[in-house]
């Protein structure tokens, strides 16, 4: 891994938003795994004056839909024996809106995605102190992470390539509805029920993705016992993390900038909040997140 790179953030003002309660879900257990390294980053101040106008590519969830993912939270107190890890999916990209497969391709946020990032950052800035922000090194995640770090004060951002989306091989860059005819073998591999099935063109299997990202989160938890940290990553990664915590449950859709809170204590993983997007009530966003269409990494 290359040497560490650092710079600093300067806090910028954000528009106010409601800070809702969190969703509680059942406790689940997992086993620990290994880890590879990360790069430290501090972000310079970012211009954050954005007009919250939903673009044509997005849809607003109804109040009933958004509130259905919410429930009363537990205390904000963090158990000194565990790490509270707030896992956030990156904001929307044009490829998300188009149904185009991203994988490891480095696609930037669109205007809606930046608005979403501002909304989740404003919310997190009003919650108990965050120690550090970890992020995938892909632009769509890193920009989301930098906006969060800026909103929450002088917070370190750590780039970690182990938090990248699943590599989807020959499917990357294709519109999902055309993938079956354009790359039938790769599409068949993606649709396979075999978790060890790699995707032609250098793509990862589900097992490889699971090993990589769960190892990364386990390592982060060991470094931050008794603290709250944010991890900004991708839809496929978040689904794998959920599978680690709750192997017998389905994660469902993972929407852009959704908040998903895990408590990790040794090899015990507990999901405390899942799919919370209440901060997006006034912001345009896609209803089709990663899960139903399997393309929104």
Beta strands, then each sheet from edge to edge (+ up, - down):
strand 1: 39-41
strand 2: 83-89
strand 3: 132-135
strand 4: 156-159
strand 5: 228-233
strand 6: 259-265
strand 7: 268-276
sheet 1: 1+ 4- 3- 5- 2- 6+ 7-
end
